[in-house]
Amino acid sequence: MNKSIVIGSTLAVLGLGGLAVGAYQVQTFDREPEPVYADILSVNAATRTVEAPREVCENVVVSQRAPTRDPHRIVGTAAGAIVGGLLGNQIGGGSGKKIATVAGAVGGGFAGREVQERIEAGQTTTTTQRQCHTVVDTQQQHLGYDVEYRYEGQVYSVRLDEAPQGSQVLMHEGEPQWHAGQAQAVASQG
């Protein structure tokens, strides 16, 4: 056999083999790694209670005892004493008549005072008053979403503005890609 044919064939075989090895290496190293996901364990809305005090006013009809013109009840006492004295004067005679008149005047004075107090107690006036009080309004304020996820056997917690979609999140260099991972997880489940 011709020496140049053997050398040429050998080089051709070696060249094709080298190309095959090079192509294998290009395929192995240029291929992107498989995506890695973390499992989402729970998603809970995070809220807090906010209290806001405010004043509420309203007009209320109020009944109250009418003011008296005679706080010491002199009119009732005097009228009662006069009537009691006249009645006492009708009883008995002599010094008994004087004692009965005095006793009637004293008793009539007490009775007149009590009658005036009861009459005045039943007299009321009605007015409208503005009454205010403080009430506390409560409402729930949304803070975000508390998310727990498991990655490589560890459980992590994070608060997000939006709830993640799906049951997994795409991981890149150990960090969750919440927005990119949601689109990938939804696409892989569909």
Long-range contacts (C-beta under 8 A, 24 or more apart in sequence): 35-170, 35-184, 36-170, 36-171, 37-168, 37-169, 37-170, 37-171, 37-181, 37-185, 38-149, 38-150, 38-151, 38-156, 38-168, 38-169, 38-171, 38-176, 39-149, 39-150, 39-151, 39-167, 39-168, 40-147, 40-148, 40-149, 40-164, 40-166, 40-167, 40-168, 40-169, 41-148, 41-149, 41-150, 41-155, 42-146, 42-147, 42-148, 43-145, 43-146, 43-147, 43-163, 43-164, 44-145, 44-146, 45-142, 45-145, 45-146, 45-163, 46-142, 46-143, 46-144, 46-145, 46-146, 46-159, 47-140, 47-141, 47-142, 47-143, 48-140, 48-141, 48-143, 49-138, 49-139, 49-140, 49-141, 50-138, 50-139, 50-140, 50-141, 51-136, 51-137, 51-138, 52-136, 52-137, 52-138, 52-139, 53-134, 53-135, 53-136, 53-137, 54-134, 54-135, 54-136, 54-137, 55-132, 55-133, 55-134, 55-135, 56-132, 56-133, 56-134, 56-135, 57-130, 57-131, 57-132, 58-130, 58-131, 58-132, 59-128, 59-129, 59-130, 59-131, 60-128, 60-129, 60-130, 60-131, 61-126, 61-127, 61-128, 62-126, 62-127, 62-128, 62-129, 63-124, 63-125, 63-126, 64-124, 64-125, 64-127, 65-120, 65-121, 65-123, 65-124, 65-125, 66-120, 66-123, 66-124, 66-125, 67-125, 68-120, 70-116, 73-112, 73-113, 73-116, 73-117, 75-116, 76-112, 76-113, 76-114, 76-115, 76-116, 76-117, 77-109, 77-110, 77-112, 77-113, 77-116, 78-109, 78-112, 79-112, 80-108, 80-109, 80-110, 80-111, 80-112, 80-113, 80-115, 81-105, 81-106, 81-108, 81-109, 81-112, 82-108, 83-108, 83-112, 84-108, 84-109, 84-111, 84-112, 149-176, 151-176
